[in-house]
Amino acid sequence: MKFSGRLFTIVLVISWYSSNIGVLLLNKYLLSNYGFKYPIFLTLCHMLACSTFSYAAISWLKIAPMQSIRSRLQLMKITALGLIFCLSVVGGNISLKYLPVSFNQAVGATTPLFTAVFAYIMTLKREAWVTYFTLVPVVTGVIIASGGEPSFHLFGFIMCVGATAARALKTVLQGILLSSDGEKLHSMNLLMYMAPVAVIFLVPTALIMEKNVVGITIALARDDWKNPVSVTGMLGYSLTVIGAVLYSESKKRSK
């Protein structure tokens, strides 16, 4: 039983990392190689897919019980998380227009640093000194990589750091705002409620900042009905949701 449990956990972790790497490479291809230079609209599609698949996972696949929002205060907390979630994904997609995937991942590895900083600022919770010490090589490595990266782009770097910080802030806020027994949500339910909030913010933003993006996307689909925006993109988003589900189940089993 112990061996099977460990094997299941290993499979979940591999699936989680594979899905994230797959989506990262797909976004890089769309935004840089394929020439679909609309990161906000791409994030909007991502959030719509998350909304659809998370609802299907709860309602049809019964992966988690359906939970309802219990108060206006809880709704405000979820809205704040949704906005931060949205900013982290948008920032990450924008950075992929200017930075190679390897460097993007190197900067993303500093997430624990930002998490520790935000946790201390917002909760005054200190980690063990050895924890902070282990973050030193991570930061040092990013500094060295920044100086030696031939494709370094300042704006892309700023967006990547901002996305990493937003991701860490979401993690800390999620623990603070939704940790009480009366408001605690299953991660799949939280995603189901956060993603539509992000969509609400992204729709006007995409229409204003990326003018005629809907028409351009439709034109691309008509010219090439099997193009990566529609087919490969759907595969990538599906992998994202599958990875999120597997990671959620792994966290539950480890408790």
C-alpha positions, 0 to 999 in steps of 0.5 A: 500500500505504501509503495502504491501510494508513493507511486501515485504521488510520483505520477501526480508530481510528474503530471503536474510539472509536465502540464505546466511545462507544456502550457509554458512552451505552447504559450511561448510558441503562440506569442513568439514563433507563431506570431499571435501577439495578444497575451491578454486575449490568450490569458482570457482564453486560458481563464475561460477554459479553466472556468469550463473544465473546473465546472465540468470536473465538479458537476459531471466528474464529481472530483470535488463536492460543489460548494457555494459562496456563503457570504459577501465577504467571502465573495470579495476575498475570492474576487481579490484572489481572482484579480491577482491570479489574473495579473500573474497569468497576464504578466507571465504571458507578456514576459514570454513575448520577450524572454526565452522559456529557460530564463522565464523558468529561472525567474519563476524559481524565485517564487519561494522567496517572494512567498516568504517575504509576503508571508512575513509582511502580512502575517509576521510569520518567520521561517527557519533561518535554514529556509532563508539560507536555501533561497540564497543560491536561487536568487544568486543564480537568477542574478548571474543568469540575468547578466549572462542571458543573451536574450535578456529584455528589461521589460520582459524581465520586469513582467516576469518578476511581477508575475512571480510576485503576484503568484506568491502573493496569491498563495499567501492571501489564499492561505490567509483569507480562505483558511477558516473552517467556515470559508475553506474551499476545495481548490477546484471550487476556488478555481471555478469561482476565481476564473470567471472573476478573471474573465470579467476583468480581462474582457474589457482589457483585451478589447481596449488594449488589443483592438480587433483581437477577436476579428483577427483570431476568427480570421486566423481560424478561417484561414487555417481551421487546424491552427495552434490557437484552436487545437494545440491551445485547447490541448495545452489548457486541458493539460493545465486543468488535468495537472491542477486536478492531480496536484489537488488530489496529491495535496489531499492525500498527503494530509 
